[in-house]
Amino acid sequence: MKSLLLLLFVTIGLHHVNAQSPGGTSQGSLVWIKGNTGTTPAVGTGTLTAWANSGTAGAITVNGTPVFEELGYNYNPKVHFNGNGNFLGHPGVIFGSIYAIVELEDLTRVYTHLSTWTNMCGGPNADGTLHGGINTGDGAYELTGYSPEFDGAGVWRSDGLPTGHTSPYSGANDLVSAVANSGDMDTYGDRLLGGQPCLPSRDWLGDASEVIVLTGTSTPAERNQIESYLAIKYGITLDNSGGGTQGDYFATTGATIWDASVAASYHNNVIGIGRENSEALYQKQSHTLTDTSRIYLSTLTTTNAANAGTFNDFSYILIGDNQDMMCATTASNLETPLGCGLYSRLEREWKVTKTSTGVDFNFDATLNPCSSVGSVTVSNLRLLVDDDGDFSNGGTTCYFNGDGSGIVISYTSPVVTVSNISNAMIPNNTTRFMTIASSNPVTPLPVEITGFDVECLKDKVALNWSTNSELNNAYFTLERSRDAINFETITIIDGNGTSLSPKYYEWTDDNSFPNTSYYRLSQTDLNGVTERYSLRSVNCGTNADITIYPNPVEQEFILNSNYGGTLKLIDNAGKTILNQVFFAGENSISVDHIASGSYIVYISLNNGKQNFQKLIKL
């Protein structure tokens, strides 16, 4: 299984300043290669022949036949390495920090190299190698090796979470980082992503989008800023489980552009768009790993580079979500603002933080099938923007097509697109919360029926049903029929409106038919939409009895009774093989798992009577 890694290695070295530097670091960039800059080819798909170095260490040499792919991570390109003879060479440097966006395809490989040098082939000159350790097959990825400044307890962290150095990587989409211990501080390398002369099997097998090699140790602040730069560009969520500033995103100035501790439950699937010229960041569209949410300028395109949108330097818009369902639920429908005329809203909510930008942006949300994706009416869709994440306590504004705000909401199943979200809706340098709502009643009915039973009470019929939850439930209708085709309404019973607790209903039919009576239950909500539930039948006549067929039976038999009760299947040794509750009417009893033979069916009815029958299982 492929796994996306953001690998960060921080050690110690010299200081150098470039005009542009990732995260605004003061450490000199020896190697800085990006899939979106300086590649040959630069578009489409083809064998990579050149990759320009924006750092000071000299030219990059492409060895083997790695393949450039324009469609990579978060709309940015990547380069695929085939694991045997594909690697990158450079003039050679003593370095202090190395960062890489990579995807390792095979986690069972041994010693996949991130950095090595020409003379490294075992023996005493092992101090220039950073590689993956022997994998145990459980998804661990050990980034240690023979450079002691990259080894030792407390060096590593995963997605910002401190972890042991032997297993910082444990799954997809991780950000792995290391801060060097004192060591001997002389790590040297002239090859990246493989290149050990005698062991080409240790070359990189997978993809790479960006590699950064710095001269010195990044400070904690610089480390956070470089992680933020890469996370925004490649759509990676930083870990915030430690609280405080952990998981925050920072600009090159150190300004916080996403505070993970503000409404921390929304720190999931964090994506963003942003521009900072000082670190060559210009991300104009981003999407979550599952493509459930997208945020973008102008018109969404296949690549970030093709997006024609623009915004000013030092501009950011970041979003994260609460991971709730991409459809309406009873709980979410109860948390709606007054005055918007809403019928339902998504349970999923998004936190939005804008920094120093007044530009309009667009947003896509992919609905789950539970949203009745085929019944969405665009004119009834609403964008809700709230000031604190509680959409029922005031502070919520509803936007819809034609409201004069300039917003445009469109729908191409199953994606809702909200265009022209302006500074008037989400002000600059603020955090707001948003979700999608509808005034359209054509959604799954919000009444959950948990039972509908009928049974005889002498010559009468008792009907019982219950609900687990209700939303805008107006009433129930009971109908009766002789033939299960032509029905008549026999009563209407009021519903409980809106309720999150179980409710129970009952009614007695004093005028059931002499033979079989068929009953149908339906529910109607306040908007007049009706849903019918399953038929039930019962025979309360004086000649009614219990019927079992077919007998002999192969897989299942039908038990037809006027009363509910309990059925036991007993073998010749007196052992109970099956114990099952049944209801009045027709019941299907499976015996497919029971051995062939002769059995006694013991039936205990709810009216106190008992019945015994012989059953042959073929």
Secondary structure, DSSP 8 states (H G I E B T S, - for coil): --EEEEEEEE--------SS-GGG-SS-EEEEEETTBSEES-SSEEE--EE---SSS---EEES--EEESS-GGG--EEEEESSS-EEEEEEEE-SEEEEEEEES-TT-S--EEEE-TT-SSTT--TT-EEE----SSS-B-EEES-GGG-STT-EEETTEEE-TT-SB-STTEEEEEE--SS----EEEEES---TT-GGGS-EEEEEEEEEESS---HHHHHHHHHHHHHHHT-----TT-TTTT-EE-TTS-EEE-TTTTGGG-SS-EEEEEEGGGTEEE-EEE-TTSSEEEESSS--SSTTT------SSEEEEEEE----SSB-HHHHHS--TTS--SEEBS--EEEEEES----EEEEEE--GGG-GGG--GGGEEEEEESSS-TTSS-EEEE-TTSSS--EEEEETTEEEEEEE-TTTS-TT-EEEEEEEE----S--S-EEEEEEEEEETTEEEEEEEEEEEEEEEEEEEEEESSSSSEEEEEEEEEEEEESS-EEEEEEETT--SSEEEEEEEEEETTS-EEEEEEEEEE-STT---EEESSSBSSEEEEEESS-EEEEEE-TTS-EEEEEEE-SEEEEEE-TTS-SEEEEEEEEETTS-EEEEEEEE-
